[in-house]
Amino acid sequence: MKKRLFFRCAYDGTHYSGWQKQPNAKTIQGEIEEKLSRLFGNQSVDIVGCGRTDAGVHASQSYFHADLPTNFAPDQLRYKLNNMLPLDIAINEIVEVAEDAHARFDATRRTYYYFLHQHKLPFHQNDSWYYPRKLDVEKMNEATQFLLGRQDFTSFSKLHTDVNNNFCDISFAEWKHVGDQLRFEIRANRFLRNMVRAIVGTLLEVGNGSIAPEEVRNIIAKEDRGAAGCSVPAKGLFLQKIKYPYL
């Protein structure tokens, strides 16, 4: 007999080719599935993540589900799995859920952080981007207001992705100084591939004076990836929080 389990995890994506399992590449999903397979007698184990993070992207809170035999209590399974996983992947909680619960489709809200620093921080080279140009944070926050609401975010999406539509509902977006770093926080019901990194790159163009804040509205209306700014490096991006109706 199997039961559906939700796993809350965190990982440093520096040394991985993203979440999704790929042939001949080291991925978060691949590492976890391999260890679960060993725990359950080398039988094949498939896990379903709440989304796909790209190569180099981190997660402070992420979820995946799996249908597993009842060999171990959740806390025992967490202990055994953490002992097998590398130090840059952690399982923080395992809970039993309804058999139709789904880590990807049931998520109602996702929050991402992007960190950058404007003077050298030797201990943040893998989790923050060094951007030494002067920025007008007030104008950047003015521009974030044009992102809010349900809109077509094709201009900030990686091309040729396998989604039905590019509509997302952004409920919050803000830049804030946190210690020696500048942090961008954004919340939405869903995100497109590369969307946050493209948005950050565009808002930095506002901050350095290349475009006016209201130009963000025009970029969205064009529905053209070429109209937006460049994507910023993956290392500053964190999947921060996932919200479910039953967790």
Number of C-alpha atoms within 10 A of each C-alpha: 7 11 13 19 22 24 22 19 17 20 22 20 26 16 14 22 18 22 24 19 17 12 7 6 12 17 20 23 20 19 17 22 17 17 18 23 14 14 17 14 8 11 11 11 17 17 18 17 21 17 21 18 23 19 20 21 26 29 21 17 20 25 25 19 23 22 17 17 11 12 12 13 11 17 13 11 18 18 13 15 18 16 13 16 16 12 10 14 18 20 21 16 15 20 14 16 15 11 12 8 17 21 22 18 12 14 20 13 18 22 22 22 22 27 23 25 22 15 12 13 14 7 8 16 14 17 21 22 23 18 14 11 11 11 17 13 19 14 18 24 19 17 23 21 18 18 20 17 14 13 15 17 24 22 22 31 23 14 12 7 11 7 8 6 11 18 16 19 18 22 16 15 20 18 21 14 13 11 8 12 19 18 20 23 18 23 21 19 17 18 22 19 20 17 17 23 21 22 24 26 19 26 29 24 20 26 22 16 15 11 14 16 23 15 15 23 14 13 20 20 15 15 17 15 18 11 16 24 21 17 17 20 19 23 23 24 28 27 21 19 16 22 15 15 8 9 9
